[in-house]
Amino acid sequence: MFMGEYQHSIDEKGRLIVPSKFREDLGTTFVLTRGLDQCVFGYPMEEWKQLEQKLKALPFTKKDARAFTRFFFSGAAESQLDKQGRVNISQPLRSYAKLEKECVVIGVSSRIEIWSKSIWESYYEESEASFSEISESLLDFDL
């Protein structure tokens, strides 16, 4: 399970150090793709395969299903860590998530998310104000 928030820098070649706590769970090969809210999602292969099966089950006759699967899969790439624990993030993914220098890598249960630090801070600030309301509408148990 992935959890926590870590600050890292991306270098001019698009390489980002993956937090050591995430490396083992990501595995040797994992998938990076466009995420929601302008970040990059990273999935261990087993999680990716499960997600792929769910998305394959969507009706291709539905326009929204076709659009989402195109968006999600066209940005996906198998990735690996180098000996220093870095992953090379493709230029299209860096552009999509506006990853330039300072990044935030967070653990979100079954995946990691890679954010531009400025976008993450804005998102966090906006969401923090409504966190209680969101939890009331989504959760039917106490935290």
Buried (B, 14 or more C-beta within 10 A) or exposed (E): EBEEEBEBEBEEEBBBBBBEEBBEBBBEEBBBBBBEEBBBBBBBBEBBEEBBEEEEEEEEEEEEBEEBBEEBEEBBEEBEBEEEBBBBBBEEBBEBBBBBEBBBBBBBEBBBBBBBBEBBEEBBEEEEEEEEEEEEEEEEEEE
